[in-house]
């Protein structure tokens, strides 16, 4: 049981997640019958950056989003980091009372 939890956690570390996302992008590219060169042109991401991502799983967020747009996979990004669900009415009331952080300095 503990080993199952450890395996689960190890499969979702940053390196593993990067590899999983890179593999999904590669599979989506191939299913769209696109070469790396074609996806590079379509997305505006350099060929070297795309190759590095597919092979080494390294990419900037900006370039990842550009690939997502080109592969029509932007909906998935809207699911990242959702607001935490309210547990009860007190959570709703507390959120309404939270003051927005002010920018700049007040004039004396």
C-alpha positions in Angstrom: 0.0 0.0 0.0 2.8 2.4 0.9 4.7 1.5 -2.2 1.6 2.3 -4.3 1.5 5.8 -2.8 5.3 6.3 -3.4 4.9 5.1 -7.0 2.0 7.5 -7.5 3.9 10.5 -6.0 7.1 9.6 -8.1 5.0 9.6 -11.3 3.8 13.1 -10.6 7.1 14.9 -9.9 8.0 17.8 -12.2 10.3 15.7 -14.4 7.7 13.0 -14.8 5.0 15.5 -15.6 7.2 17.3 -18.1 7.9 14.0 -19.9 4.1 13.1 -19.8 3.2 16.5 -21.3 6.0 16.3 -24.0 4.8 12.8 -24.9 1.2 14.0 -25.2 2.3 16.9 -27.5 4.3 14.5 -29.7 1.3 12.1 -29.9 -1.1 15.0 -30.7 1.4 16.3 -33.4 1.6 12.8 -34.9 -2.2 12.3 -34.9 -2.5 15.6 -36.7 -0.1 14.2 -39.2 2.4 17.1 -38.6 6.1 16.9 -38.7 8.2 18.7 -36.2 9.0 21.3 -38.9 5.3 21.8 -39.8 4.3 22.3 -36.1 7.3 24.6 -35.6 6.0 26.8 -38.5 2.4 26.6 -37.5 3.1 27.5 -33.8 5.9 30.0 -34.2 8.1 27.9 -31.9 11.5 27.3 -33.2 12.4 23.8 -34.5 15.2 23.5 -31.9 12.9 24.4 -29.1 10.3 21.8 -30.2 13.0 19.1 -30.5 14.4 20.0 -27.1 10.9 19.7 -25.6 10.1 16.3 -27.3 13.5 14.9 -26.4 14.5 16.6 -23.1 11.1 17.7 -21.9 12.2 21.3 -21.4 10.2 24.3 -22.6 9.0 27.7 -21.4 5.4 28.3 -20.6 5.1 30.8 -23.4 6.3 28.2 -26.0 4.1 25.5 -24.5 1.1 27.7 -24.8 2.0 28.5 -28.4 2.1 24.8 -29.1 -1.2 24.3 -27.4 -2.8 26.9 -29.6 -1.4 25.3 -32.7 -2.6 21.9 -31.6 -6.0 23.2 -30.5 -5.4 22.1 -26.9 -5.9 25.4 -25.0 -9.0 24.2 -23.1 -6.8 22.1 -20.8 -5.0 25.1 -19.5 -8.2 26.6 -18.2 -8.5 23.7 -15.9 -5.2 24.4 -14.2 -5.2 25.8 -10.7 -9.0 26.2 -10.2 -10.2 28.2 -7.2 -10.6 26.0 -4.1 -14.2 25.0 -3.5 -16.1 26.6 -0.7 -16.5 24.3 2.3 -19.3 26.3 3.9 -20.9 29.7 4.0 -18.2 31.0 6.3 -15.7 30.5 3.5 -17.8 32.7 1.2 -18.1 35.4 3.8 -14.4 35.4 4.5 -13.6 35.7 0.9 -15.8 38.8 0.6 -14.1 40.4 3.6 -10.6 39.9 2.2 -9.2 43.3 1.2 -7.5 43.8 -2.1 -3.8 44.5 -1.8 -3.2 48.2 -2.6 -0.5 49.2 -5.1 1.5 52.3 -4.7 1.8 54.7 -1.8 -0.8 56.7 -0.2 -0.4 60.5 -0.4 0.1 62.2 3.0 
